Amino acid sequence: MMTGFTAWKPVPHPDWGTPVDLPVGPGVYAIRHASTGEMLAFGHSPNVAREVGSLLPLSGTSRWAPFAPRRLTVRSDELEYRSCAAASASDAKLLAERLRGRREVFWRRRMAASWA
């Protein structure tokens, strides 16, 4: 069973300790720049909360930063996120592929209309 996407929510500041409301299980996630709407991250994961947590910027810097996994470089107050829970990792993968395909069709149609 898959739920619909949540509404876009602002990413809390890392120093505030506010939890990010994401499914702990499988699902699809999207992270965008709040003011421009530019999609910065989109994907599926068996654990959405862990995956998104690994992408969000940390507070301050660490001496281990060069060895840490790659994170978004935009300030957290400029980011919004949403997610969609899925029953299994394979359902999440299928949903992500379907949504990615729909997005590509939308942009192709939009670009074709702008040239007409």
VMD Tcl script that builds the backbone (N, CA, C; Angstrom):
set m [mol new atoms 348]
animate dup $m
set s [atomselect $m all]
$s set {name element resname resid chain x y z} {
  {N N MET 1 A 0.838 -1.182 0.000}
  {CA C MET 1 A 0.000 0.000 0.000}
  {C C MET 1 A 0.881 1.242 0.000}
  {N N MET 2 A 0.569 2.185 -0.876}
  {CA C MET 2 A 1.309 3.435 -0.937}
  {C C MET 2 A 0.372 4.579 -0.567}
  {N N THR 3 A 0.886 5.504 0.182}
  {CA C THR 3 A 0.124 6.695 0.513}
  {C C THR 3 A 0.476 7.780 -0.489}
  {N N GLY 4 A -0.221 8.884 -0.445}
  {CA C GLY 4 A 0.119 10.007 -1.310}
  {C C GLY 4 A 1.262 10.803 -0.708}
  {N N PHE 5 A 1.814 11.699 -1.517}
  {CA C PHE 5 A 2.880 12.562 -1.014}
  {C C PHE 5 A 2.334 13.473 0.076}
  {N N THR 6 A 3.163 13.761 1.048}
  {CA C THR 6 A 2.814 14.741 2.071}
  {C C THR 6 A 2.918 16.129 1.443}
  {N N ALA 7 A 2.435 17.137 2.132}
  {CA C ALA 7 A 2.617 18.515 1.685}
  {C C ALA 7 A 4.089 18.893 1.856}
  {N N TRP 8 A 4.539 19.898 1.124}
  {CA C TRP 8 A 5.910 20.380 1.278}
  {C C TRP 8 A 6.065 20.964 2.669}
  {N N LYS 9 A 7.124 20.578 3.360}
  {CA C LYS 9 A 7.399 21.048 4.722}
  {C C LYS 9 A 8.792 21.661 4.766}
  {N N PRO 10 A 8.970 22.735 5.540}
  {CA C PRO 10 A 10.310 23.320 5.647}
  {C C PRO 10 A 11.229 22.414 6.463}
  {N N VAL 11 A 12.493 22.368 6.086}
  {CA C VAL 11 A 13.485 21.597 6.821}
  {C C VAL 11 A 13.862 22.391 8.063}
  {N N PRO 12 A 13.760 21.789 9.253}
  {CA C PRO 12 A 14.115 22.538 10.460}
  {C C PRO 12 A 15.625 22.782 10.547}
  {N N HIS 13 A 15.995 23.816 11.269}
  {CA C HIS 13 A 17.407 24.142 11.458}
  {C C HIS 13 A 18.069 23.016 12.251}
  {N N PRO 14 A 19.269 22.572 11.872}
  {CA C PRO 14 A 19.916 21.448 12.550}
  {C C PRO 14 A 20.182 21.684 14.041}
  {N N ASP 15 A 20.378 22.931 14.444}
  {CA C ASP 15 A 20.678 23.216 15.848}
  {C C ASP 15 A 19.439 23.207 16.738}
  {N N TRP 16 A 18.257 23.282 16.159}
  {CA C TRP 16 A 17.041 23.352 16.954}
  {C C TRP 16 A 16.629 22.013 17.532}
  {N N GLY 17 A 17.067 20.930 16.939}
  {CA C GLY 17 A 16.712 19.601 17.422}
  {C C GLY 17 A 15.296 19.184 17.086}
  {N N THR 18 A 14.645 19.897 16.178}
  {CA C THR 18 A 13.297 19.548 15.756}
  {C C THR 18 A 13.372 18.334 14.832}
  {N N PRO 19 A 12.562 17.307 15.094}
  {CA C PRO 19 A 12.626 16.125 14.229}
  {C C PRO 19 A 12.033 16.400 12.852}
  {N N VAL 20 A 12.544 15.706 11.867}
  {CA C VAL 20 A 12.019 15.766 10.515}
  {C C VAL 20 A 10.994 14.648 10.401}
  {N N ASP 21 A 9.796 14.972 9.953}
  {CA C ASP 21 A 8.685 14.030 9.885}
  {C C ASP 21 A 8.767 13.196 8.603}
  {N N LEU 22 A 9.436 12.043 8.700}
  {CA C LEU 22 A 9.630 11.166 7.551}
  {C C LEU 22 A 9.363 9.724 7.954}
  {N N PRO 23 A 8.936 8.882 6.992}
  {CA C PRO 23 A 8.741 7.471 7.317}
  {C C PRO 23 A 10.072 6.774 7.603}
  {N N VAL 24 A 10.061 5.906 8.590}
  {CA C VAL 24 A 11.258 5.144 8.942}
  {C C VAL 24 A 11.423 3.967 7.988}
  {N N GLY 25 A 10.379 3.585 7.322}
  {CA C GLY 25 A 10.415 2.461 6.394}
  {C C GLY 25 A 10.620 2.908 4.959}
  {N N PRO 26 A 10.232 2.036 4.010}
  {CA C PRO 26 A 10.452 2.330 2.593}
  {C C PRO 26 A 9.538 3.440 2.081}
  {N N GLY 27 A 10.027 4.134 1.056}
  {CA C GLY 27 A 9.238 5.195 0.449}
  {C C GLY 27 A 10.040 6.017 -0.536}
  {N N VAL 28 A 9.428 7.117 -0.965}
  {CA C VAL 28 A 10.017 8.037 -1.929}
  {C C VAL 28 A 10.145 9.394 -1.252}
  {N N TYR 29 A 11.203 10.122 -1.565}
  {CA C TYR 29 A 11.415 11.444 -0.978}
  {C C TYR 29 A 11.768 12.446 -2.064}
  {N N ALA 30 A 11.517 13.723 -1.771}
  {CA C ALA 30 A 11.883 14.814 -2.657}
  {C C ALA 30 A 12.325 15.987 -1.786}
  {N N ILE 31 A 13.414 16.636 -2.180}
  {CA C ILE 31 A 13.924 17.822 -1.487}
  {C C ILE 31 A 14.106 18.899 -2.543}
  {N N ARG 32 A 13.573 20.093 -2.250}
  {CA C ARG 32 A 13.688 21.189 -3.220}
  {C C ARG 32 A 14.101 22.481 -2.535}
  {N N HIS 33 A 14.566 23.409 -3.361}
  {CA C HIS 33 A 14.896 24.752 -2.890}
  {C C HIS 33 A 13.573 25.480 -2.726}
  {N N ALA 34 A 13.341 26.064 -1.559}
  {CA C ALA 34 A 12.029 26.632 -1.237}
  {C C ALA 34 A 11.647 27.800 -2.140}
  {N N SER 35 A 12.548 28.699 -2.418}
  {CA C SER 35 A 12.173 29.890 -3.177}
  {C C SER 35 A 12.141 29.671 -4.689}
  {N N THR 36 A 13.007 28.823 -5.212}
  {CA C THR 36 A 13.051 28.617 -6.661}
  {C C THR 36 A 12.267 27.392 -7.118}
  {N N GLY 37 A 12.025 26.452 -6.224}
  {CA C GLY 37 A 11.335 25.220 -6.608}
  {C C GLY 37 A 12.239 24.212 -7.284}
  {N N GLU 38 A 13.538 24.512 -7.374}
  {CA C GLU 38 A 14.487 23.601 -8.023}
  {C C GLU 38 A 14.605 22.306 -7.218}
  {N N MET 39 A 14.435 21.178 -7.883}
  {CA C MET 39 A 14.542 19.878 -7.237}
  {C C MET 39 A 16.019 19.569 -6.989}
  {N N LEU 40 A 16.383 19.363 -5.732}
  {CA C LEU 40 A 17.775 19.106 -5.367}
  {C C LEU 40 A 18.043 17.629 -5.132}
  {N N ALA 41 A 17.037 16.903 -4.676}
  {CA C ALA 41 A 17.209 15.468 -4.443}
  {C C ALA 41 A 15.862 14.787 -4.604}
  {N N PHE 42 A 15.880 13.628 -5.242}
  {CA C PHE 42 A 14.684 12.817 -5.426}
  {C C PHE 42 A 15.128 11.367 -5.495}
  {N N GLY 43 A 14.414 10.497 -4.831}
  {CA C GLY 43 A 14.785 9.093 -4.900}
  {C C GLY 43 A 13.907 8.217 -4.036}
  {N N HIS 44 A 14.265 6.963 -3.984}
  {CA C HIS 44 A 13.554 5.986 -3.165}
  {C C HIS 44 A 14.562 5.342 -2.230}
  {N N SER 45 A 14.044 4.795 -1.129}
  {CA C SER 45 A 14.939 4.197 -0.149}
  {C C SER 45 A 14.174 3.204 0.707}
  {N N PRO 46 A 14.856 2.167 1.196}
  {CA C PRO 46 A 14.208 1.263 2.154}
  {C C PRO 46 A 14.009 1.924 3.518}
  {N N ASN 47 A 14.744 3.015 3.784}
  {CA C ASN 47 A 14.575 3.779 5.019}
  {C C ASN 47 A 14.692 5.264 4.673}
  {N N VAL 48 A 13.548 5.889 4.419}
  {CA C VAL 48 A 13.520 7.271 3.944}
  {C C VAL 48 A 14.131 8.223 4.969}
  {N N ALA 49 A 13.821 8.038 6.241}
  {CA C ALA 49 A 14.332 8.937 7.276}
  {C C ALA 49 A 15.862 8.935 7.299}
  {N N ARG 50 A 16.469 7.784 7.208}
  {CA C ARG 50 A 17.935 7.697 7.224}
  {C C ARG 50 A 18.535 8.313 5.966}
  {N N GLU 51 A 17.928 8.030 4.827}
  {CA C GLU 51 A 18.449 8.551 3.553}
  {C C GLU 51 A 18.396 10.076 3.520}
  {N N VAL 52 A 17.253 10.656 3.864}
  {CA C VAL 52 A 17.121 12.114 3.851}
  {C C VAL 52 A 18.025 12.735 4.914}
  {N N GLY 53 A 18.115 12.108 6.072}
  {CA C GLY 53 A 19.011 12.610 7.121}
  {C C GLY 53 A 20.451 12.649 6.674}
  {N N SER 54 A 20.853 11.730 5.821}
  {CA C SER 54 A 22.230 11.726 5.337}
  {C C SER 54 A 22.472 12.797 4.278}
  {N N LEU 55 A 21.397 13.351 3.701}
  {CA C LEU 55 A 21.537 14.379 2.674}
  {C C LEU 55 A 21.473 15.799 3.227}
  {N N LEU 56 A 20.744 15.984 4.325}
  {CA C LEU 56 A 20.534 17.322 4.866}
  {C C LEU 56 A 21.815 17.887 5.459}
  {N N PRO 57 A 21.980 19.218 5.367}
  {CA C PRO 57 A 23.194 19.838 5.909}
  {C C PRO 57 A 23.275 19.699 7.421}
  {N N LEU 58 A 24.488 19.594 7.932}
  {CA C LEU 58 A 24.726 19.524 9.366}
  {C C LEU 58 A 25.013 20.912 9.911}
  {N N SER 59 A 24.857 21.060 11.208}
  {CA C SER 59 A 25.232 22.337 11.827}
  {C C SER 59 A 26.738 22.342 12.049}
  {N N GLY 60 A 27.346 23.486 11.836}
  {CA C GLY 60 A 28.787 23.599 12.050}
  {C C GLY 60 A 29.584 22.743 11.084}
  {N N THR 61 A 30.842 22.576 11.383}
  {CA C THR 61 A 31.706 21.727 10.570}
  {C C THR 61 A 32.413 20.737 11.473}
  {N N SER 62 A 32.887 19.709 10.884}
  {CA C SER 62 A 33.570 18.659 11.618}
  {C C SER 62 A 34.931 18.423 10.997}
  {N N ARG 63 A 35.855 17.949 11.801}
  {CA C ARG 63 A 37.168 17.628 11.227}
  {C C ARG 63 A 37.083 16.396 10.341}
  {N N TRP 64 A 35.972 15.650 10.436}
  {CA C TRP 64 A 35.783 14.467 9.599}
  {C C TRP 64 A 35.031 14.805 8.312}
  {N N ALA 65 A 34.723 16.080 8.087}
  {CA C ALA 65 A 33.932 16.498 6.932}
  {C C ALA 65 A 34.464 15.966 5.593}
  {N N PRO 66 A 35.774 15.948 5.346}
  {CA C PRO 66 A 36.228 15.432 4.045}
  {C C PRO 66 A 35.901 13.951 3.820}
  {N N PHE 67 A 35.657 13.216 4.908}
  {CA C PHE 67 A 35.394 11.791 4.786}
  {C C PHE 67 A 33.915 11.456 4.913}
  {N N ALA 68 A 33.089 12.453 5.188}
  {CA C ALA 68 A 31.651 12.244 5.369}
  {C C ALA 68 A 30.982 12.068 4.014}
  {N N PRO 69 A 29.813 11.417 3.997}
  {CA C PRO 69 A 29.091 11.296 2.735}
  {C C PRO 69 A 28.664 12.670 2.230}
  {N N ARG 70 A 28.433 12.766 0.947}
  {CA C ARG 70 A 28.059 14.032 0.331}
  {C C ARG 70 A 26.701 14.506 0.846}
  {N N ARG 71 A 26.630 15.768 1.198}
  {CA C ARG 71 A 25.396 16.388 1.689}
  {C C ARG 71 A 25.047 17.594 0.822}
  {N N LEU 72 A 23.798 18.036 0.928}
  {CA C LEU 72 A 23.383 19.245 0.229}
  {C C LEU 72 A 24.112 20.439 0.826}
  {N N THR 73 A 24.499 21.384 -0.007}
  {CA C THR 73 A 25.273 22.528 0.462}
  {C C THR 73 A 24.410 23.766 0.683}
  {N N VAL 74 A 23.125 23.654 0.445}
  {CA C VAL 74 A 22.200 24.772 0.652}
  {C C VAL 74 A 21.854 24.853 2.135}
  {N N ARG 75 A 21.669 26.078 2.665}
  {CA C ARG 75 A 21.278 26.222 4.062}
  {C C ARG 75 A 19.945 25.534 4.293}
  {N N SER 76 A 19.772 24.943 5.461}
  {CA C SER 76 A 18.568 24.172 5.745}
  {C C SER 76 A 17.304 25.018 5.732}
  {N N ASP 77 A 17.390 26.316 6.051}
  {CA C ASP 77 A 16.187 27.149 6.041}
  {C C ASP 77 A 15.721 27.473 4.623}
  {N N GLU 78 A 16.490 27.096 3.614}
  {CA C GLU 78 A 16.118 27.299 2.216}
  {C C GLU 78 A 15.576 26.016 1.575}
  {N N LEU 79 A 15.405 24.961 2.364}
  {CA C LEU 79 A 14.979 23.674 1.832}
  {C C LEU 79 A 13.573 23.298 2.281}
  {N N GLU 80 A 12.890 22.546 1.415}
  {CA C GLU 80 A 11.607 21.938 1.745}
  {C C GLU 80 A 11.693 20.463 1.354}
  {N N TYR 81 A 10.901 19.637 2.029}
  {CA C TYR 81 A 10.910 18.213 1.720}
  {C C TYR 81 A 9.489 17.672 1.733}
  {N N ARG 82 A 9.312 16.544 1.082}
  {CA C ARG 82 A 8.069 15.786 1.167}
  {C C ARG 82 A 8.406 14.318 0.948}
  {N N SER 83 A 7.488 13.461 1.351}
  {CA C SER 83 A 7.756 12.029 1.232}
  {C C SER 83 A 6.465 11.282 0.951}
  {N N CYS 84 A 6.622 10.055 0.541}
  {CA C CYS 84 A 5.508 9.163 0.271}
  {C C CYS 84 A 5.917 7.781 0.771}
  {N N ALA 85 A 5.182 7.257 1.744}
  {CA C ALA 85 A 5.508 5.939 2.293}
  {C C ALA 85 A 5.042 4.838 1.336}
  {N N ALA 86 A 5.728 3.710 1.374}
  {CA C ALA 86 A 5.377 2.556 0.541}
  {C C ALA 86 A 5.414 1.298 1.405}
  {N N ALA 87 A 4.756 0.264 0.926}
  {CA C ALA 87 A 4.685 -0.988 1.678}
  {C C ALA 87 A 6.002 -1.753 1.643}
  {N N SER 88 A 6.737 -1.623 0.557}
  {CA C SER 88 A 7.996 -2.360 0.433}
  {C C SER 88 A 8.986 -1.529 -0.374}
  {N N ALA 89 A 10.230 -1.950 -0.337}
  {CA C ALA 89 A 11.269 -1.247 -1.092}
  {C C ALA 89 A 11.015 -1.353 -2.594}
  {N N SER 90 A 10.485 -2.481 -3.054}
  {CA C SER 90 A 10.199 -2.628 -4.487}
  {C C SER 90 A 9.045 -1.717 -4.907}
  {N N ASP 91 A 8.031 -1.553 -4.052}
  {CA C ASP 91 A 6.952 -0.610 -4.344}
  {C C ASP 91 A 7.489 0.812 -4.418}
  {N N ALA 92 A 8.394 1.162 -3.524}
  {CA C ALA 92 A 8.991 2.497 -3.523}
  {C C ALA 92 A 9.775 2.736 -4.814}
  {N N LYS 93 A 10.506 1.740 -5.268}
  {CA C LYS 93 A 11.279 1.865 -6.498}
  {C C LYS 93 A 10.359 2.063 -7.703}
  {N N LEU 94 A 9.275 1.292 -7.773}
  {CA C LEU 94 A 8.319 1.430 -8.877}
  {C C LEU 94 A 7.670 2.810 -8.870}
  {N N LEU 95 A 7.289 3.285 -7.693}
  {CA C LEU 95 A 6.676 4.598 -7.588}
  {C C LEU 95 A 7.643 5.697 -8.023}
  {N N ALA 96 A 8.892 5.607 -7.592}
  {CA C ALA 96 A 9.895 6.611 -7.976}
  {C C ALA 96 A 10.110 6.622 -9.492}
  {N N GLU 97 A 10.165 5.454 -10.109}
  {CA C GLU 97 A 10.340 5.380 -11.563}
  {C C GLU 97 A 9.140 5.970 -12.287}
  {N N ARG 98 A 7.938 5.692 -11.784}
  {CA C ARG 98 A 6.732 6.225 -12.400}
  {C C ARG 98 A 6.689 7.750 -12.276}
  {N N LEU 99 A 7.017 8.271 -11.101}
  {CA C LEU 99 A 7.009 9.715 -10.900}
  {C C LEU 99 A 8.088 10.400 -11.738}
  {N N ARG 100 A 9.244 9.793 -11.845}
  {CA C ARG 100 A 10.326 10.358 -12.660}
  {C C ARG 100 A 9.897 10.415 -14.126}
  {N N GLY 101 A 9.215 9.371 -14.598}
  {CA C GLY 101 A 8.717 9.347 -15.974}
  {C C GLY 101 A 7.671 10.420 -16.216}
  {N N ARG 102 A 6.769 10.612 -15.261}
  {CA C ARG 102 A 5.744 11.648 -15.396}
  {C C ARG 102 A 6.371 13.024 -15.439}
  {N N ARG 103 A 7.405 13.239 -14.651}
  {CA C ARG 103 A 8.085 14.534 -14.619}
  {C C ARG 103 A 8.765 14.810 -15.959}
  {N N GLU 104 A 9.395 13.792 -16.541}
  {CA C GLU 104 A 10.062 13.973 -17.830}
  {C C GLU 104 A 9.057 14.300 -18.931}
  {N N VAL 105 A 7.903 13.631 -18.910}
  {CA C VAL 105 A 6.857 13.917 -19.899}
  {C C VAL 105 A 6.367 15.348 -19.739}
  {N N PHE 106 A 6.152 15.788 -18.504}
  {CA C PHE 106 A 5.708 17.160 -18.248}
  {C C PHE 106 A 6.686 18.167 -18.836}
  {N N TRP 107 A 7.986 17.978 -18.573}
  {CA C TRP 107 A 8.978 18.942 -19.049}
  {C C TRP 107 A 9.110 18.910 -20.572}
  {N N ARG 108 A 8.994 17.730 -21.185}
  {CA C ARG 108 A 9.043 17.662 -22.644}
  {C C ARG 108 A 7.884 18.435 -23.261}
  {N N ARG 109 A 6.673 18.242 -22.705}
  {CA C ARG 109 A 5.505 18.952 -23.216}
  {C C ARG 109 A 5.641 20.454 -23.005}
  {N N ARG 110 A 6.142 20.845 -21.866}
  {CA C ARG 110 A 6.294 22.268 -21.569}
  {C C ARG 110 A 7.299 22.904 -22.507}
  {N N MET 111 A 8.398 22.229 -22.760}
  {CA C MET 111 A 9.421 22.776 -23.657}
  {C C MET 111 A 8.887 22.832 -25.099}
  {N N ALA 112 A 8.135 21.825 -25.510}
  {CA C ALA 112 A 7.567 21.822 -26.870}
  {C C ALA 112 A 6.569 22.969 -27.021}
  {N N ALA 113 A 5.785 23.238 -25.980}
  {CA C ALA 113 A 4.804 24.326 -26.057}
  {C C ALA 113 A 5.503 25.685 -26.087}
  {N N SER 114 A 6.630 25.795 -25.414}
  {CA C SER 114 A 7.326 27.086 -25.406}
  {C C SER 114 A 7.975 27.390 -26.766}
  {N N TRP 115 A 8.264 26.358 -27.553}
  {CA C TRP 115 A 8.858 26.563 -28.876}
  {C C TRP 115 A 7.813 26.807 -29.935}
  {N N ALA 116 A 6.578 26.482 -29.626}
  {CA C ALA 116 A 5.501 26.626 -30.648}
  {C C ALA 116 A 5.029 28.044 -30.779}
}
mol reanalyze $m
mol bondsrecalc $m
mol representation Tube
mol addrep $m
